[in-house]
């Protein structure tokens, strides 16, 4: 993939794993920082990046909740 082209639509963001979303987000950021894309492409990349960042945040929040639940169970069992 060229650094001057927007990332391909990677499909539905909600279908991506945390790792996939993070890697695509890094690619989007790299492309935006490199410049050389049209305003329309930049906006498309920005919107995709926002969706990817939200998805990653949701994954992390879910992981925090699971850890808190596991700690609570461990405290109650122990």
Secondary structure as GFF3:
##gff-version 3
##sequence-region A 1 78
A	DSSP	three_ten_helix	13	15	.	.	.	ID=ss1
A	DSSP	alpha_helix	18	34	.	.	.	ID=ss2
A	DSSP	alpha_helix	39	77	.	.	.	ID=ss3
###
